[in-house]
Amino acid sequence: MTTLSAPTGRYHADPDLTVITREERAPVLRFGTSGLSQAIGIDLATEEVVGVVDVPSRPTILVNATADTFTSTVQAMIGRFPYYAKDAGYEEIDKVAEELREIIRSIDEKAAVPGCYWPAFADDVQMGGFNGSSKLAGIGLPAGHQT
């Protein structure tokens, strides 16, 4: 199972693909879960990777423009970890958060827009919750890789 976790939230690949049907919207092919109530999947009309909150009236949020850019972004975020030491100062943490935003932009400009999934992730990093003591594992790590 693929897992990307930190004190502020958790993403994991679901064991099976499922289809989320939505009134007046295209179905979503769900492949993962983020946080407590957000499904991650592919909008079958647009082929974008989206987050779907368990509140029917809430809109989806863009995660990535394609499944390929999702995989690349996850690999890049994991590859950059650890983001900073537990005792890092504000200046270092701010610098890392901006670096992550630039990495996201370089992979998928559409996903780098504020209000999307990855800018919120960079904001969480900037708030200090992703230091070297956090556990992070997932897509792109060879078996037995330790972080």
N, C-alpha and C positions, 0 to 999 in steps of 0.2 A: 504494500500500500504506500502510495506517495503521501508524504506529510511535510508541510511547511508550517512551523509553529513558532510562536513567540508569546510573551506574557499577555499581549493585547488581543490575541486572536489565533485562529488555527484554520488552515486549509488542509483538506485531505481528499484524495481521490476516492470516489465511491466504489464499492466492490462490483457494482453492476451499472450499466447504462440504463437510464429510465427517461421517459418522455413526460415533460410537464405540459399539460394542456392549459391554455389561458383563454379566457373570454375575449373575443375581438382582437386577439394577437396571435402571432404564429407560435407553434409549440417550441419548446426548448429541449434539446437533447442533453439531459443532465449527466455530468461525469464527475462532479465533485461538490464539496460543501465548504463554505467559508464562514467562520464565526458560528453563532448559535442558530441562525435562521436563514442563511443565504445559500441558495443553490447556485452552482457555477455550471454553465453549460453553453451549448451552441444554439443560437437562435436559428431555427431552420429556414427562415425567410431570408435573413441577411448574412448568415454564416459567421456572424460576430460572436465572440465569447462574451457572455453577459452574466451578471449576477442577478438572481431573482430572489427577492425578499419574500418571506412567507406572509405577506400582507397583500391581498389581491389588488388593492387600490394603488399601491406603490409602483412606480415605474421600474423597469430594469435599469441597471447601471452597466455601462460599457466596461469590460475588463480588457479585452484586446480586439483588434480588428479581425483577426483570424486565429485558428487553432495553432498555426505555426508561430505566429508572433507571441501567443500565450506561452508556448513551450520555451521560446527563446528568452522571453522576459523572466520566466521562473528560473531558467538556467542562469541567467545573468545575475539575478538577485541572490541566488544560492552561491554562485561563484564569487561574489563580492563579500560574502559573509566570512568572518565576523565584521560587522560594520564599524565598531569602535570598542575600545576597552571599557570595562565597567566604570572606571574612574575618569572617563573622557570629559572634557569641558564643553561648554556650550558652543564655542567656536568650532571645535572639531566635529561635534555632532551636526551642526548646521552645514558644514562643508560636506560631510558624508551624505546628508539628505539631498543636497543640491546635486551631488555626483550621481545619486540614484535616479533623481528626476531626469538628468541628462542621459543616463543609460536607457531609461524607459523611452524618452523622446527619440533616441537614436534607433531604437528597435521598432517603435510603433507610435508615430506622432499623434494619431487619433486617440490612443490610450493615455496620452500624457496630459490631456486637458483636465483642469480642475473639475471635480465632481465625478470623475471616473475612479475605478478601483485602485489603480497603481499610484496616482497622486495621493490618495488617502493613506496608502501603505507608506509612502515616503514621509507623509506628515506624522504617522505613528513612529517611524524611525527617528524623526526629528524630536519627538517628545521624550526620547530616551529609553524606550522599551525594548530595544534590540541590541543590547550590548553583547560582548563575548560570552556571557554566561547563558544566553538563550540557546535553546536547541533548535537546529535547523537541518532538515534533511529532505531530499525529494528528487524531482526530475533531474536527470543528468549526473547524479552521483553514482559512482560504481558501487557494487555490492561491498559491504564492509567499510565504506568510507565513514570516517568519524569527523564531526565538527566540534 
